Amino acid sequence: MARIATRLHGPALVSNTAATKFTVAANEKNIVRHIHVSNPTVSAVAFTASIGTDAAGTRIFDALSIPAASVFDHFGLYVLEETEIFQAFAGTNNVLTLTIDGERSVLS
């Protein structure tokens, strides 16, 4: 199984309602390695992200405060199986910018 380093999402603005940022294709596995969130505003903004449909039990970040005029970089290892989704939303509409980097693997 070959792994291909890729950008899985973004950079794109984050809305204030839970929205799917990417869906793992059928016959693939995706690995999220880096989540980058930028807040260029003068106020802190809450950021929430989940693997699967947003719910308390699927969140990897739950109203994480991203300080004003700063960035948040998270390096991790989140394996998403085929057809799984990654969702995110912010406390303020269209101010945070989200970029997700990782790897795609085609299943045999």
TIDO-394661 format. One record per residue: y negated, x, z of N, C-alpha, C in turn; residue in one letter. Coordinates in nm, 4 decimals, padded with zeros to 6 digits, always signed. Each point is the difference from the previous one (the first is absolute). Layout:
BEGIN
Y;X;Z;Y;X;Z;Y;X;Z;A .
...
***
This chain:
BEGIN
+00.1166;+00.0848;+00.0000;-00.1166;-00.0848;+00.0000;-00.1231;+00.0896;+00.0000;M .
-00.0782;-00.0043;-00.1063;-00.1207;+00.0800;-00.0112;-00.1150;-00.0667;+00.0726;A .
-00.0764;+00.0780;+00.0731;-00.1192;-00.0493;+00.0684;-00.1218;+00.0427;-00.0799;R .
-00.0903;-00.0945;-00.0208;-00.1211;+00.0258;-00.0763;-00.1193;-00.0223;+00.0919;I .
-00.0781;+00.1051;+00.0252;-00.1211;-00.0143;+00.0805;-00.0993;-00.0847;-00.0784;A .
-00.0621;-00.0959;+00.0682;-00.0897;-00.0916;-00.0698;-00.0980;-00.0650;+00.0961;T .
-00.1049;-00.0567;-00.0574;-00.0901;-00.0849;+00.0765;+00.0586;-00.1403;-00.0073;R .
+00.0271;-00.0594;+00.1126;+00.0601;-00.1329;+00.0045;-00.1047;-00.1110;-00.0043;L .
-00.1234;+00.0313;+00.0438;-00.1077;-00.0992;-00.0001;-00.1351;+00.0696;+00.0094;H .
-00.0988;-00.0597;-00.0669;-00.1393;+00.0379;+00.0174;-00.0426;+00.1221;-00.0764;G .
-00.1182;+00.0456;+00.0322;-00.0895;-00.0525;+00.1032;-00.0551;-00.1367;-00.0382;P .
-00.0021;-00.0896;+00.0979;-00.0483;-00.1364;-00.0228;-00.0517;-00.0579;+00.1317;A .
-00.0961;-00.0915;-00.0118;-00.0554;-00.0656;+00.1173;+00.1034;-00.0908;+00.0651;L .
-00.0151;-00.0182;+00.1302;+00.0918;-00.0824;+00.0783;-00.0720;-00.1300;+00.0370;V .
+00.0625;-00.1126;-00.0304;-00.0590;-00.1301;+00.0326;+00.0217;-00.0338;+00.1472;S .
-00.0583;-00.1122;+00.0426;+00.0153;-00.0407;+00.1399;+00.1118;-00.1020;+00.0201;N .
+00.0883;-00.0123;-00.0996;+00.1213;-00.0810;+00.0154;+00.1193;+00.0848;-00.0432;T .
+00.1131;-00.0226;+00.0617;+00.1199;+00.0780;-00.0322;+00.0317;-00.0130;-00.1486;A .
+00.0125;+00.1147;-00.0661;+00.0288;+00.0017;-00.1435;+00.0993;+00.1118;-00.0301;A .
+00.0866;-00.0249;-00.0961;+00.0981;+00.0995;-00.0403;-00.0681;+00.1119;-00.0758;T .
+00.0230;+00.1230;+00.0431;-00.0587;+00.1170;-00.0652;+00.0955;+00.0598;-00.1017;K .
+00.1297;-00.0074;+00.0251;+00.0994;+00.0349;-00.1011;+00.1340;-00.0606;+00.0381;F .
+00.0822;-00.0198;-00.1019;+00.1361;-00.0501;+00.0171;+00.0945;+00.1029;-00.0597;T .
+00.1037;+00.0345;+00.0723;+00.0986;+00.0947;-00.0517;+00.0757;-00.0675;-00.1138;V .
+00.0098;+00.0682;-00.1121;+00.0694;-00.0553;-00.1164;+00.1499;-00.0141;+00.0276;A .
+00.0621;-00.0931;-00.0718;+00.1454;-00.0138;+00.0078;+00.0628;+00.1315;-00.0439;A .
+00.1080;+00.0389;+00.0615;+00.0706;+00.1257;-00.0286;-00.0800;+00.1239;+00.0383;N .
-00.0939;-00.0153;+00.0933;-00.0752;+00.1145;+00.0499;-00.0039;-00.0017;+00.1519;E .
-00.0341;+00.1154;+00.0546;-00.0312;+00.0177;+00.1411;-00.1316;+00.0762;+00.0013;K .
-00.0945;-00.0400;+00.0856;-00.1278;+00.0709;+00.0119;-00.0112;+00.0586;+00.1396;N .
-00.0600;+00.1171;+00.0077;-00.0260;+00.0637;+00.1282;-00.1505;+00.0196;+00.0121;I .
-00.0584;-00.0610;+00.1026;-00.1424;+00.0184;+00.0278;-00.0134;+00.1260;+00.0840;V .
-00.0771;+00.0956;-00.0504;-00.0202;+00.1280;+00.0695;-00.1398;+00.0143;+00.0588;R .
-00.0998;-00.0646;-00.0632;-00.1385;+00.0193;+00.0413;-00.0790;-00.1290;-00.0211;H .
-00.0675;-00.0444;+00.1050;-00.0884;-00.1156;-00.0063;-00.1401;+00.0505;+00.0321;I .
-00.0922;-00.0227;-00.0935;-00.1391;+00.0456;+00.0153;-00.0907;-00.1226;-00.0025;H .
-00.0821;-00.0140;+00.1049;-00.0939;-00.1120;+00.0087;-00.1386;+00.0583;+00.0221;V .
-00.0940;-00.0415;-00.0837;-00.1380;+00.0470;+00.0094;-00.0911;-00.1149;+00.0414;S .
-00.0882;+00.0282;+00.0966;-00.0992;-00.0988;+00.0443;-00.1391;+00.0604;-00.0169;N .
-00.0704;-00.0340;-00.1091;-00.1324;+00.0568;-00.0239;-00.1138;-00.0741;+00.0702;P .
+00.0302;-00.1050;+00.0756;-00.1045;-00.0829;+00.0604;-00.0521;+00.0604;+00.1301;T .
-00.0967;-00.0683;+00.0603;-00.0594;+00.0463;+00.1259;+00.0642;-00.0665;+00.1212;V .
+00.1074;-00.0752;-00.0225;+00.0699;-00.0684;+00.1097;+00.1500;+00.0267;-00.0085;S .
+00.0656;-00.0004;+00.1150;+00.1465;+00.0107;+00.0026;+00.0596;-00.1260;-00.0623;A .
+00.1147;+00.0167;-00.0666;+00.0689;-00.1123;-00.0644;+00.1479;+00.0066;+00.0369;V .
+00.0578;-00.1138;+00.0343;+00.1420;-00.0077;+00.0347;+00.0848;+00.0014;-00.1268;A .
+00.1122;+00.0730;+00.0058;+00.0930;+00.0106;-00.1125;+00.1396;-00.0372;+00.0477;F .
+00.0659;-00.0864;-00.0771;+00.1361;-00.0431;+00.0322;+00.0877;+00.0193;-00.1232;T .
+00.1195;+00.0535;+00.0189;+00.0941;+00.0192;-00.1112;+00.1402;-00.0334;+00.0472;A .
+00.0795;-00.0521;-00.0939;+00.1371;-00.0370;+00.0340;+00.0944;+00.0312;-00.1144;S .
+00.1244;+00.0201;+00.0364;+00.1076;+00.0132;-00.0989;+00.0728;-00.1331;+00.0036;I .
-00.0137;-00.0750;-00.1069;+00.0479;-00.1372;-00.0044;-00.1169;-00.0940;+00.0194;G .
+00.0270;-00.1290;-00.0049;-00.1045;-00.0995;+00.0209;-00.0628;+00.0224;+00.1360;T .
-00.1344;-00.0054;+00.0051;-00.0703;+00.0311;+00.1233;+00.0427;-00.0904;+00.1150;D .
+00.0366;+00.0633;+00.1100;+00.0354;-00.0670;+00.1255;+00.0002;+00.1068;+00.1079;A .
-00.0097;-00.0398;+00.1230;-00.0043;+00.0965;+00.1101;+00.1164;+00.0986;-00.0051;A .
+00.1175;-00.0467;-00.0367;+00.1190;+00.0846;-00.0015;+00.0135;+00.0916;-00.1209;G .
-00.0869;-00.0138;-00.1001;+00.0102;+00.0842;-00.1197;-00.1162;+00.0981;-00.0126;T .
-00.0925;-00.0026;+00.0937;-00.1210;+00.0832;-00.0094;+00.0263;+00.1448;+00.0412;R .
-00.0539;+00.0915;-00.0817;+00.0018;+00.1414;+00.0381;-00.1358;+00.0398;+00.0580;I .
-00.1048;-00.0762;-00.0339;-00.1321;+00.0119;+00.0626;-00.0469;-00.1411;+00.0296;F .
-00.0469;-00.0237;+00.1215;-00.0426;-00.1338;+00.0391;-00.1436;+00.0065;+00.0507;D .
-00.0943;-00.0373;-00.0848;-00.1429;+00.0027;+00.0329;-00.0444;+00.1382;+00.0470;A .
+00.0488;+00.1026;-00.0686;-00.0395;+00.1378;+00.0292;-00.1471;+00.0173;-00.0341;L .
-00.0797;+00.0465;+00.0936;-00.1437;+00.0162;-00.0229;-00.0269;+00.1288;-00.0795;S .
-00.0585;-00.0182;-00.1194;-00.0402;+00.1139;-00.0822;-00.1484;+00.0209;+00.0269;I .
-00.0390;+00.1113;+00.0638;-00.1407;+00.0199;+00.0364;-00.0934;+00.0008;-00.1212;P .
-00.1254;-00.0265;+00.0266;-00.1027;+00.0016;-00.1030;-00.0080;+00.1372;-00.0653;A .
-00.0267;-00.0002;-00.1304;-00.0224;+00.1231;-00.0766;+00.1111;+00.1027;+00.0221;A .
+00.1246;-00.0458;-00.0072;+00.1116;+00.0916;+00.0230;+00.1190;-00.0376;-00.0870;S .
+00.1015;+00.0853;+00.0078;+00.1255;-00.0274;-00.0687;+00.1133;+00.0066;+00.1011;V .
+00.1076;-00.0700;-00.0314;+00.1216;+00.0024;+00.0796;+00.1111;+00.0466;-00.0922;F .
+00.0690;+00.1063;+00.0370;+00.1131;+00.0507;-00.0768;+00.1236;-00.0049;+00.0876;D .
+00.1016;-00.0681;-00.0499;+00.1267;-00.0116;+00.0721;+00.1118;+00.0549;-00.0881;H .
+00.0702;+00.0990;+00.0522;+00.1128;+00.0581;-00.0716;+00.1263;-00.0458;+00.0710;F .
+00.0881;-00.0625;-00.0741;+00.1204;-00.0538;+00.0609;+00.1133;-00.0037;-00.0998;G .
+00.0991;-00.0758;+00.0334;+00.1160;-00.0172;-00.0864;+00.0476;-00.1440;+00.0165;L .
-00.0412;-00.0844;-00.0929;+00.0397;-00.1404;+00.0010;+00.0796;-00.0264;-00.1268;Y .
+00.1263;-00.0337;+00.0155;+00.0870;-00.0263;-00.1138;+00.0000;-00.1497;-00.0270;V .
-00.0349;-00.0376;-00.1219;+00.0002;-00.1401;-00.0414;+00.1085;-00.0195;-00.1043;L .
+00.0815;-00.0993;+00.0224;+00.1115;-00.0301;-00.0902;-00.0487;-00.0850;-00.1173;E .
+00.0856;-00.0137;-00.1011;-00.0390;-00.0755;-00.1184;-00.0471;-00.1401;+00.0361;E .
-00.1067;-00.0414;-00.0640;-00.0707;-00.1288;+00.0133;-00.0761;-00.0169;+00.1320;T .
+00.0001;+00.0989;+00.0902;-00.0821;-00.0099;+00.1202;-00.1469;+00.0138;-00.0379;E .
-00.0876;-00.0550;+00.0847;-00.1434;+00.0064;-00.0268;-00.0730;+00.0727;+00.1112;I .
-00.1169;+00.0522;-00.0365;-00.0918;+00.0617;+00.0957;-00.1264;-00.0845;-00.0025;F .
-00.0400;-00.0535;+00.1156;-00.1202;-00.0820;+00.0073;-00.1028;+00.0636;+00.0922;Q .
-00.1276;-00.0329;-00.0244;-00.1078;+00.0497;+00.0849;-00.1177;-00.0958;-00.0035;A .
-00.0822;+00.0079;+00.1054;-00.1279;-00.0717;+00.0014;-00.0929;+00.0664;+00.0999;F .
-00.1289;-00.0349;-00.0090;-00.1022;+00.0604;+00.0848;-00.0766;-00.1090;+00.0742;A .
-00.0672;+00.0402;+00.1062;-00.0811;-00.0939;+00.0767;-00.1266;-00.0406;-00.0719;G .
-00.0432;+00.0797;-00.0961;-00.1185;-00.0294;-00.0812;+00.0420;+00.0085;-00.1458;T .
-00.0407;-00.0959;-00.0783;+00.0421;-00.0092;-00.1392;-00.0603;+00.1104;-00.0875;N .
+00.0854;+00.0653;-00.0778;-00.0398;+00.0936;-00.1068;-00.0936;+00.1129;+00.0420;N .
+00.0297;+00.0636;+00.1139;-00.0738;+00.1215;+00.0368;+00.0920;+00.1204;+00.0152;V .
+00.1220;-00.0201;+00.0493;+00.0950;+00.1105;+00.0115;+00.0637;+00.0267;-00.1357;L .
+00.0232;+00.1274;-00.0287;+00.0721;+00.0390;-00.1209;+00.1337;+00.0586;+00.0415;T .
+00.1079;-00.0511;-00.0605;+00.1365;+00.0394;+00.0346;+00.0669;+00.0718;-00.1161;L .
+00.0635;+00.1122;+00.0309;+00.0822;+00.0727;-00.0963;+00.1327;+00.0313;+00.0680;T .
+00.1102;-00.0236;-00.0724;+00.1337;+00.0254;+00.0539;+00.0738;+00.0918;-00.0965;I .
+00.0461;+00.1134;+00.0508;+00.0756;+00.0958;-00.0798;+00.1425;+00.0085;+00.0520;D .
+00.0919;+00.0326;-00.0901;+00.1380;+00.0130;+00.0411;+00.0901;+00.0420;-00.1125;G .
+00.1216;-00.0516;+00.0042;+00.1010;+00.0351;-00.0999;+00.0727;-00.1254;-00.0462;E .
+00.0394;+00.0012;-00.1263;+00.0839;-00.1046;-00.0584;+00.1346;+00.0617;-00.0333;R .
+00.1051;-00.0729;+00.0305;+00.1347;+00.0441;-00.0354;+00.0696;-00.1135;-00.0728;S .
+00.0568;+00.0313;-00.1158;+00.0761;-00.0990;-00.0749;+00.1431;+00.0035;+00.0509;V .
+00.0504;-00.1177;+00.0386;+00.1361;-00.0086;+00.0518;+00.0995;-00.0008;-00.1146;L .
+00.1155;+00.0603;+00.0201;+00.0986;+00.0019;-00.1082;+00.0913;-00.1192;+00.0044;S .
***
